[in-house]
Amino acid sequence: SKIGQSDEFIGTKGKVLSEILPDAQGRVKLQAPVLGSSEWNAQSETDATIAIGTNIEIVSIHGHFLIVKPISN
């Protein structure tokens, strides 16, 4: 189930602060605050590791963490 207000944040971009591992959440810093916070715990949309410094965007919001995917720019 989706939170209605979260849809507007899909696609928000950010950068990985601490590595996102397949079995552990990492941390990301967003270009614009989402629900009042610029830094979030995040996990990968796939089982891929996402390295520190990688540009990401939000795929969905799950309560207190984000699902993100790497982007190429």
Secondary structure, DSSP 8 states (H G I E B T S, - for coil): ---GGGGGGTT-EEEEEE-BBTTB-EEEEEEEEETTEEEEEEEESSS--B-TT-EEEEEEEETTEEEEEE---
